């Protein structure tokens, strides 16, 4: 029996478990390693949801939410065993083809993973904005963190900060990431 070629197709509810596993494994070696989903993202606004299917297995995914003339990539992921083979680019191209004609921009948010940063640039995205993602863990200082009595200061926290505070925050916290918005004009 010959192998079925890779197909890009709409997400189906039966894909959820493989979608979750593909996303989890794809994010495992990135700055987003703890952005674990136990259920698939649902959207209030219109969305494009595609998967890359190889022999009946989900090996890639892209979800794009549409808000009037702007669209945002919520998730894009390729299973580690299938990365660097053009699957993400094929998913992106297929999703752009499905965007309604009134959509003029597509954006995505990512952190400091060089492979992701390079990929977005190769796909025609440009950096439009940046700010910081800051994580406080149990070993980090409690300075500046409060909670109402009788609670103690948070043990874990995820916060945003202005990019101007990067040096100061990197000296206080182990996990500080530059979060970048990448933007691309949509042309057909």
N, C-alpha and C positions, 0 to 999 in steps of 0.2 A: 504494500500500500504506500503511495507516495505522500509526502508531507503536504499539508495544505499551506498555501502562502499566507503571509501576514495580511490581515484585512483590518481596515478601520471601519468601525460600525457604531451605531448608537448603543449607549449603555442600556442594559436590561436589569431589572430587579434581581434576577438570578445571578448576576455578576458581582453582587455586593461583597461576598467573602473574598473573592479573588481581587477585587478592586482594593479592598482594605489591605490585603497582604502585599499587593504590588506597591501601594503607596508607602506602607510601613517599611518594606525592604529598601525601596528607593531612597527614602529619607534617612535611613539608618546611619550612613556615614557622612551626614551633612550637619550643618548648624541647626537644622530643624529636627534632629533626631528624636526629640521628645514631643513633637507635634503629632501625637498618636491619636488616631480616630478609632473608635470601636463601633461606630455606625457611620454610614456614608453621609456626606454633607447633603443637606436639603436646601433648596433655594426658594425664597419668596418671589423673586423676580424671574423673568424668563432666563433660561440657561441652555447652553449646549453641553451635552455630556457624551463624550466619545471614549471608546476603548480600542486598543490595538489587540487583536485576537490572533494568536498563533497556535494553530492546531487545537483550538478550543480552550486555550488558556489566555487570561488577561495578562499581557506583558507590558502594557502601557495605558495611560489614561490622561484625559484632559477634561476639565470642567471650566466653563466660562460663563459667568453671570453677566447679564445684559441690563444696563440701567440707562434707558433712553439712547443717547448717541455714544455712550461710553460702555465698554465691556472690560471685565477684569478676569484674568486667569485666576481661578480659585485654587486649582490643583493641576499640576502637570507632573507626571512621574513615569519612569520606565524601570521595570524590574532590573536589578543589577546584572543578571545573567544576559541581558539583552541591550545594555547601554552601549552607546557609541556606534550604533548601527543605523542611525537616521530615523528611528521610531518617533522620537519627540518632534522632530521637524515635520514628519508626515502627519502626526496628530495635529500640530499647529496649523499646517496648511489646510487640512480637512476642516478644522473648526473655523478658520477664517472664511472658507468658502460657504459655510453655513450661516455666518453672521448676517443679520438683516441689513439691507442697503442703507438704512439710516445710521448705522454704527460707523463712527468716524475715527475712534481711537480704541486701542486695546492696551491695557496696562497689566503689569504683574509686579508683585512684591517679592523680594528675595534678600537673603543675607549675604555673607561673605564667602560663599563657596565659589571658588574660581571657575570651576567647570560651568556652573549655572550662569555666572556673570558673563563669561565668554560666549556661552550659547545664546543668551538673550541678545548680545551685541551682534553676533553673526546672523541672527534672525531679523535684524533691522530695528531693534529696540534701542532707545537711548535713555540714559539715566536722567530722570526728571526731578527727583526729590530724594532726600535721605534724612533719617533720624536714627535714634538708638533704641535697641531692645536691651533691657537690663534685667538680669535674673539675680535674685537674692536667694541663696540657699542657706542651710543651717549653719554653715561655717562663715557666712558673711556677717558684716556688722548689722546691728539693729538700728543704728543711727538713722534718724529720719523716718523710721517706720513705727507707727502707733496703731493701736486698736482700742475700741471702747472697752472699759472695764466690764467684766472681770477677765477679759481676754489678754493674753500676752502679745507682744509684737509678732507679726507674721514670721513663721519659720521659712516659708517659701513665698516668693513674690515675683511677678513679671510686670515690669514697668516700661513706659516709654520716656524718652528724654530727648532734648534738643541736641543736635550734633555738636554744638559748641561746648558741651560738657564731656566730650569723649575722654580726654586725658584724665580728668578728675575721676570719672566713674570707672575707668579701667584700673585706676590705682586702688579702688575700693572693692570691686567685684570681679570675680573670675570670669563670668560670662557676660560680656558686653559685645553686642553685634551691631554693625552698621546695617540698617534695613534700608534697602533701596527700592524706589519705584522706578520701573522701566516702562517706557511709553513708546508706542508705535502707532503711527498713522495707518489707518486701514484703507487700502486702495484696491480697487477691483478692476 
